[in-house]
Amino acid sequence: MKNFFTEIRSAVMVTVMLAVVCCGIYPLVVFGIGQTLFHDQANGSLLVDKDGTIRGSRLLGQQFTSEKYFQSRPSAAGNGYDATSSGGSNLGPTSQKLNDALAQRIADYRTQNNLATNASVPADAVTASGSGLDPHISIRNAELQTPRVAKARNLPVEKVLALVRANTDAASLGFLGEPGVNVLSLNLALDGLIGK
């Protein structure tokens, strides 16, 4: 019986020790490192305007509908960019619903951006990302939207293109994927809320 209580006591002590290390010390160390070395990323990469109002995160897309804004990718997440419903549409290449939606998006994109009826449209302009929350569009997509945005804001196209370049993120690690334009930071830069 004495051995039984010795084993129980040892098991309880190990459990308490692991709880202190794994549930107390380790999370505090990771939190401290994150706040010290990666403060912006650890706090959601938030974009804040001059008066301290949070406008969003560099990591999550938002829907923009006005002519004076660059348009994000379509989203299949809930009712458009709903972070609680992240995900794709799960429609496959044989889906008539997907084909109809793509045809409509292509026609709408060409109309909104004053393109010819046979103009090539970037894939990211008409297809949703896997998460439905992608904050980036391709450089080509941004270039095609630039004349519309410049006209709506009465700005020179060159000035808008300079903002596009300033808000373009490089490929991850310099070689993974393609460079992408962060739509939220670009639109905030256009509004003059943040400076680059």
Secondary structure as UniProt FT lines:
FT   HELIX           2..20
FT   HELIX           21..25
FT   HELIX           26..37
FT   HELIX           39..42
FT   TURN            43..44
FT   STRAND          46..48
FT   TURN            50..51
FT   STRAND          54..57
FT   TURN            58..59
FT   TURN            67..68
FT   TURN            78..81
FT   HELIX           83..85
FT   TURN            93..94
FT   HELIX           96..112
FT   TURN            113..114
FT   TURN            117..118
FT   HELIX           123..125
FT   STRAND          136..137
FT   HELIX           139..153
FT   HELIX           157..166
FT   STRAND          168..169
FT   TURN            173..175
FT   STRAND          180..182
FT   HELIX           183..191
//
